[in-house]
């Protein structure tokens, strides 16, 4: 039986470092690339950092020493209102600018050559839709993985070179950075939400945060407050997935279950995983979604992760997981179902101490490192088994890197 042979951070340093040295992906993930100009983060598609209520309260109190408490309370409300107004205004304007940038990327910056028109004249075409682009890039990632495996098999016992050259017609697409790739992915969804969100903000004005908290799906990514995280990535969905996997895995080992594809996952696990990864809306019961629709969406998400893992591994030389900003790191882990408790994550990102945030990010980086390394050997099933894998000894592993 084909087994995934899942990699983990065991108690012994030497066996793990030997495996790092023998794998081009792990070797690239493990290293600090020290690039001055990282193009791995797409900050323009993420929310503007906003001061917490605690920080605003401290700033207002500092600026109004000696004032009456009622006066400070009023000024605190005004200051928080201005902070939110600036936050939402920036988010809306950013989505509009991003859409203009996406059009330029698709029509000018990354046009594909070598195609013939109806008259037989060589011409250039615009970059296809994001799903089609991802399919083409995922195929290149698969070719690279097969070439690396063949090279590793032929050089058993020796160090494997870091990466192999890709020779495919769409190689030009690999000049695209992860920041641009994520811009192409995130902006269309945000742009579709923009008209409705603008109407809501115009009608509800200062009540907009309350409306967004109740219905976070209408909010563009650039306008999501940290407090909305548990409403969007619900802990209940993760618990349902864990229950469905536990019931199904009685007939499989974790390794075997990790090898399952989008088309042979048990139906209950499929529905729970689709909800957990936000591949379907929570407002429509899963039973009303045909399994075929969910399987196709899960397969599309699998292809997206293949491409994004390539970028995050650092094999293209533009930085790796150690260069991700906190926001990008959290989003990457959420898309891979690696965050155990989104309520705790929201608390740490919103009101946590610097020490808590640093420790939380260390755990996320190592979880993401293992995910990328194992995903080369696994399939969609691996997205569902995180809770059944050994916990990472964060401090010990980080000490190995020093």
JOGI-V414526 format. One line per field, one symbol per residue. ss: DSSP state (h for helix, s for strand, l for the rest). phi: phi as a letter, one per 20 degrees, with the letter a starting at -180 (. if undefined). burial: 1 if it has 16 or more other C-alpha atoms within 10 Angstrom, else 0. A space follows every 10 residues. Layout:
BEGIN
ss: ???
phi: ???
burial: ???
END
This chain:
BEGIN
ss: llllllllll llhhhhhhhh hhlhhhhhhh llllllllll llhhhlllll llhhhhhhhh hhhlllllhh hhhhhhhhhh hhhhhhhhhh hhhhhhhhhh hhhhhhhhhl lsssssllll lssssllllh hhhhhhhhhh hhhhhhhhhh hhhhllllll llllllllll hhhhhllhhh hhhhhhhhhh hhhhhhhhhh hhhhhhhhhh hhhhlhhhll hhhllhhhhh hhllhhhhhh hhhhhhhhhh hllhhhhhll llllllhhhh hhhhhhllll lllllhhhll hhhhhhhhhh hhhhhhhhhh hhhlllllll hhhllhhhhh hhhhhlllll lhhhhhhhhh hllhhhhhhh hhhhhhhhhh hhhhhllllh hhhhlhhhll lllhhhhhhh hl
phi: .fdflfebef fdffgfffff fecfffffff eeelefdfde ddffedffgc ffgfffffff ffecfnefff ffffffffff ffffffffff ffffffffff ffffffecfc feenddefen efbdcfgfgg gfffgfffff ffffffffff ffffdgndfe ffadfeccge ggffefefgf ffffeefgff fffggfffff fffelfeggf ffffcffeef gfdefgfegf fedfffffff fffffgfefg ecefffffef efdcfggffg ffffffemeb ffedggfeef gfffffffff fffffgffff fffnfemdnc ffdffgffff fffffdmdef cffffffffe cffgffffff ffffffffff gfffffedbg gffddgfdef feegffffff ff
burial: 0001010110 0000011001 1111111111 1010000111 1111111101 1010011001 1000000000 0100110011 0011101100 1101100110 1100110001 1100000000 0001111001 0011111111 1011101100 0100000001 1010000000 0010011111 1111111101 1011001001 1000000110 1110010111 1111111111 1111101111 1101110100 0001111111 1110100111 1111111111 0000010000 1001101111 1111111111 1111111111 1111011111 0111111110 0110111111 1000001001 1111111111 1111111111 1111111000 0101001000 00
END
